[in-house]
Amino acid sequence: MSQTGEILSNVNLKGDYYSIEFYAPETAASAQPGQFVHVKIGDDRGDWILRRPFSICNTDPEKGIVNVVYKVVGKGTAALAKTAPGVCCDVMGPLGNGFVPVPGTIPVAVCGGYGAAATFMLTRQKEKGVLLLGARSTADIILTERYEAAGFDVRLATNDGSAGTKGFVTDLIPQLLAENPGKKYCFYACGPHPMLMALARQLRSLGEMGQLSIDHRMCCGVGSCFACVVKVNAPGTADGWRYARSCSEGPVFNLEDVYVEE
Ligand SMILES: Cc1cc2nc3c(=O)[nH]c(=O)nc-3n(C[C@H](O)[C@H](O)[C@H](O)COP(=O)(O)OP(=O)(O)OC[C@H]3O[C@@H](n4cnc5c(N)ncnc54)[C@H](O)[C@@H]3O)c2cc1C
């Protein structure tokens, strides 16, 4: 499950976003949409002791390639952006429980920023779907060309109105549902926590199906250290919720299990 992960390419997509390809044949052979890899960047000193988790954006099982799309936000990702092809990063994965496609439904990916990487492999489904992508501005709109090339209908929302509808990604949902009354959708989401909470409330009130990737900061990535716990619904318990390890029980949870903060 842990492979040397030679970097085959590492290119800037735009701004702070990069697309990297690792040679990781075991991961490439079995990865499912929404699963992630835990990547060791650099050596064992200081800032680099902990691995960094990244969603598996795409794979080429025949060539053993795993593609990750990442945003530079701190020391680890900044170092990764400067790492040249040929260098090996230990790559652990595929890890976690991913999205489970629901046959007979139209897949709708609802994403914020790099979340669009987590849902990309859903485009392999027979039913072509929709990407609803939200961002602060055009600078954080990524991967739309890949989704369009895969046959997905791409719709955008930005907070500043610089691309698509001005507002939140959740604002795009009523219009989508109104266009095709009676169609069955399944919503697959990854993005910032407030976006996911708003989406969970909205999907519940609309009676729609959903699966949400709750990306929490994590350490071991395999369920041993409990650093990444999130609250999930637990009917029948005293409080009605319990802690779940987002790395091993998630990161993808069914909508009905997602604990929504009031
Ligand atoms: C399951 C999972 C999948 C992920 N997939 C991707 C992906 O496909 N592409 C991508 O760019 N990033 C992804 N991330 C987030 C990524 O792991 C972090 O951005 C990365 O670890 C930051 O490392 P760093 O050393 O650069 O930043 P640090 O120096 O560790 O932190 C810099 C800043 O980033 C914030 N940060 C760090 N980790 C997270 C996190 N998990 N969630 C929210 N904020 C965080 C910190 O609070 C801090 O403000 C994912 C995270 C998880 C848990």
The ligand as a Gaussian input file, in Angstrom:
#p B3LYP/6-31G(d) Opt

LIG

0 1
 C       -8.948000      13.614000       2.837000
 C       -8.277000      14.906000       2.411000
 C       -8.136000      15.181000       1.060000
 C       -7.486000      16.349000       0.646000
 N       -7.351000      16.576000      -0.685000
 C       -6.697000      17.672000      -1.116000
 C       -6.512000      17.889000      -2.510000
 O       -6.935000      17.093000      -3.358000
 N       -5.872000      19.021000      -2.887000
 C       -5.398000      19.946000      -1.955000
 O       -4.823000      20.960000      -2.352000
 N       -5.550000      19.741000      -0.626000
 C       -6.177000      18.633000      -0.188000
 N       -6.343000      18.427000       1.158000
 C       -5.803000      19.430000       2.112000
 C       -4.300000      19.214000       2.226000
 O       -4.059000      17.986000       2.893000
 C       -3.662000      20.360000       3.019000
 O       -3.841000      21.558000       2.302000
 C       -2.190000      20.105000       3.218000
 O       -1.991000      19.027000       4.108000
 C       -1.526000      21.354000       3.774000
 O       -0.162000      21.049000       4.028000
 P        0.877000      22.224000       4.183000
 O        2.074000      21.693000       4.896000
 O        1.092000      22.934000       2.894000
 O        0.115000      23.267000       5.082000
 P        0.184000      23.455000       6.711000
 O        1.444000      24.279000       6.911000
 O        0.062000      22.143000       7.366000
 O       -1.087000      24.317000       6.867000
 C       -1.269000      25.543000       6.143000
 C       -2.720000      25.990000       6.239000
 O       -3.602000      25.024000       5.632000
 C       -4.604000      24.613000       6.552000
 N       -4.878000      23.187000       6.368000
 C       -4.008000      22.166000       6.445000
 N       -4.628000      20.979000       6.257000
 C       -5.926000      21.262000       6.054000
 C       -7.103000      20.482000       5.821000
 N       -7.081000      19.151000       5.787000
 N       -8.277000      21.098000       5.664000
 C       -8.340000      22.445000       5.756000
 N       -7.279000      23.248000       5.978000
 C       -6.104000      22.669000       6.123000
 C       -4.004000      24.891000       7.912000
 O       -5.013000      25.100000       8.892000
 C       -3.206000      26.150000       7.685000
 O       -4.020000      27.303000       7.733000
 C       -7.002000      17.292000       1.615000
 C       -7.162000      17.015000       2.971000
 C       -7.797000      15.853000       3.365000
 C       -7.959000      15.568000       4.831000

